[in-house]
Amino acid sequence: MSWRIDPIAATEIDARLAAYRFDHHAISEVYVQAREVLVLFEGLLNAAQTKRILLLREIRNQRLGGPLHRPR
């Protein structure tokens, strides 16, 4: 975020990247390659979260006497 907003930070970041021979193109290329993996990983996390919520709901229902029980 600093790279986009703060011109001083952008200059410093660009200098560090240039020291390692990275440029905007190289960074964009890596981001595009990683984006697919990150989207897959996010999908897996969302699926795990949904299963966790369903499992906790089932445990709660079992403890309270079944799915028809309504809290007071």
C-alpha positions in Angstrom: 0.0 0.0 0.0 2.9 2.4 0.8 4.2 1.8 -2.7 1.0 3.3 -4.1 0.4 6.2 -1.7 3.7 7.4 -0.4 6.2 8.6 -3.1 9.1 8.5 -0.7 8.3 4.9 0.2 7.8 4.1 -3.5 11.3 5.4 -4.3 12.8 3.4 -1.4 10.9 0.2 -2.5 11.9 0.7 -6.1 15.6 1.1 -5.1 15.5 -2.1 -3.0 13.9 -4.0 -5.9 16.4 -2.6 -8.4 19.3 -3.7 -6.1 18.0 -7.3 -6.6 17.3 -6.7 -10.3 13.5 -6.8 -9.9 11.3 -4.4 -11.8 7.5 -3.8 -12.0 7.2 -6.4 -14.8 8.9 -9.1 -12.7 6.7 -8.3 -9.7 3.5 -8.4 -11.9 4.6 -11.7 -13.4 5.0 -13.3 -10.0 1.7 -11.9 -8.8 -0.1 -13.3 -11.8 1.4 -16.7 -11.2 0.7 -16.7 -7.5 -2.9 -15.3 -7.9 -4.2 -18.7 -9.2 -2.7 -20.5 -6.2 -4.0 -17.9 -3.8 -7.5 -18.2 -5.2 -7.4 -22.0 -4.9 -6.1 -21.6 -1.3 -8.9 -19.1 -0.5 -11.5 -21.5 -1.8 -10.1 -24.3 0.4 -10.2 -22.0 3.4 -13.8 -20.9 2.8 -14.8 -24.6 2.4 -13.1 -25.5 5.7 -14.8 -22.6 7.4 -18.2 -23.6 6.2 -17.6 -27.2 7.3 -16.5 -26.0 10.7 -19.6 -23.8 11.2 -21.8 -26.7 10.1 -20.1 -29.1 12.5 -20.3 -26.6 15.4 -24.0 -26.1 14.7 -24.6 -29.9 14.7 -22.7 -30.2 18.0 -24.8 -27.4 19.5 -28.0 -29.1 18.3 -27.0 -32.4 19.7 -26.3 -30.9 23.1 -29.5 -29.0 23.2 -31.7 -31.9 22.3 -32.0 -31.9 18.5 -32.4 -29.5 15.6 -36.0 -28.5 16.5 -34.9 -26.9 19.8 -35.3 -23.2 19.7 -33.4 -20.9 22.2 -35.5 -19.0 24.7 
